[in-house]
């Protein structure tokens, strides 16, 4: 099972990006899905998570600008980022709480990270 994140890049302040993360391989169950980020010199922080019912939560600094969504059929999670600010510059990681088989408890799996740079 692998998580493949994509969609990062360079964008000007006020611009938008959409991140995607797809789970490849056989999965028995997926619970929560989310996005973390890590800026240079800072600790990794949770940006947003969405549970299996579609309920999402966000850190205050991105509320109203970022939207997380998921497509269970595609085993994917997305992050729409609008009105980006320089302080959003970071490596963004997707994380998925899932079990590969019915005999397993769920475990957090991490994607490889995608770089988002907000700069003029």
C-alpha positions as CSV (number, residue, x, y, z in Angstrom):
1,X,0.0,0.0,0.0
2,X,1.3,3.4,-1.0
3,X,0.2,7.0,-0.7
4,X,1.0,9.2,-3.7
5,X,0.6,12.9,-3.2
6,X,0.7,15.4,-6.0
7,X,-0.3,19.0,-6.9
8,X,2.3,21.1,-5.2
9,X,4.1,23.9,-6.9
10,X,5.0,27.6,-7.0
11,X,2.1,30.0,-6.7
12,X,1.8,33.7,-6.1
13,X,0.1,35.1,-3.0
14,X,-3.6,35.0,-3.4
15,X,-3.4,32.0,-5.8
16,X,-4.8,28.5,-5.6
17,X,-3.6,25.0,-5.7
18,X,-5.3,21.6,-5.3
19,X,-3.4,18.8,-3.7
20,X,-4.4,15.1,-4.3
21,X,-3.4,12.0,-2.5
22,X,-4.3,8.5,-3.7
23,X,-4.0,5.2,-1.9
24,X,-2.8,2.5,-4.1
25,X,-3.1,-1.2,-3.3
26,X,-5.6,-3.3,-1.5
27,X,-7.2,-1.7,1.5
28,X,-9.8,-3.2,3.9
29,X,-11.0,0.0,5.6
30,X,-10.1,3.7,5.6
31,X,-11.1,5.9,8.6
32,X,-9.7,9.4,8.8
33,X,-7.7,11.2,6.1
34,X,-5.9,14.4,6.4
35,X,-3.1,16.8,5.5
36,X,-0.1,17.9,7.6
37,X,2.5,20.4,6.7
38,X,6.0,21.3,7.7
39,X,7.6,24.6,7.1
40,X,11.4,25.2,7.3
41,X,12.5,25.4,10.9
42,X,9.1,24.4,12.2
43,X,7.5,21.3,13.5
44,X,5.1,19.3,11.4
45,X,1.5,20.4,12.1
46,X,-1.9,19.0,11.3
47,X,-3.7,21.3,8.8
48,X,-7.0,19.5,8.3
49,X,-8.6,16.1,8.8
50,X,-11.8,14.5,7.5
51,X,-13.4,11.5,9.1
52,X,-15.3,8.7,7.4
53,X,-18.6,10.5,7.7
54,X,-17.2,13.5,5.8
55,X,-16.9,15.8,8.8
56,X,-13.8,18.0,8.5
57,X,-11.8,20.2,10.9
58,X,-9.2,22.8,10.2
59,X,-6.6,24.8,12.0
60,X,-7.6,28.4,12.5
61,X,-5.0,29.8,10.1
62,X,-6.5,28.0,7.1
63,X,-10.2,28.2,7.9
64,X,-12.2,29.7,5.1
65,X,-9.3,29.3,2.6
66,X,-8.7,25.5,2.6
67,X,-11.2,22.7,1.9
68,X,-10.5,19.0,2.4
69,X,-12.6,16.4,0.6
70,X,-12.4,12.7,0.0
71,X,-13.5,10.2,-2.6
72,X,-13.9,6.8,-1.0
73,X,-14.4,5.0,-4.3
74,X,-11.1,6.3,-5.5
75,X,-9.4,6.0,-2.1
76,X,-8.3,9.6,-2.4
77,X,-8.2,12.7,-0.4
78,X,-7.9,16.3,-1.7
79,X,-7.0,19.7,-0.4
80,X,-8.2,22.8,-2.2
81,X,-6.2,25.8,-1.1
82,X,-7.4,29.2,-2.0
83,X,-6.0,32.7,-1.2
84,X,-2.6,31.2,-0.4
85,X,-0.2,33.2,1.7
86,X,3.5,33.1,2.0
87,X,3.2,31.5,5.4
88,X,1.5,28.5,3.8
89,X,4.8,27.6,2.2
90,X,5.6,24.1,3.4
91,X,5.9,20.5,2.4
92,X,2.4,19.0,2.6
93,X,1.9,15.4,3.6
94,X,-1.2,13.4,3.3
95,X,-2.0,10.9,6.0
96,X,-4.5,8.1,6.1
97,X,-5.7,6.0,9.0
98,X,-6.5,2.6,7.4
99,X,-6.3,-1.2,7.7
100,X,-5.0,-3.3,4.8
101,X,-6.9,-6.4,6.0
102,X,-9.7,-7.4,8.3
103,X,-7.2,-8.9,10.7
104,X,-5.4,-5.6,11.2
105,X,-6.1,-2.6,13.3
106,X,-6.0,0.7,11.6
107,X,-2.6,2.4,11.3
108,X,-1.5,5.8,10.1
109,X,0.2,5.8,6.7
110,X,2.0,8.8,5.3
111,X,2.5,10.1,1.8
112,X,5.9,11.3,0.5
113,X,5.1,15.0,0.7
114,X,4.6,17.6,-1.9
115,X,6.2,21.1,-1.8
116,X,4.0,24.2,-1.9
117,X,5.8,27.5,-2.3
118,X,3.8,30.7,-2.1
119,X,6.0,33.6,-3.3
120,X,5.8,36.6,-5.7
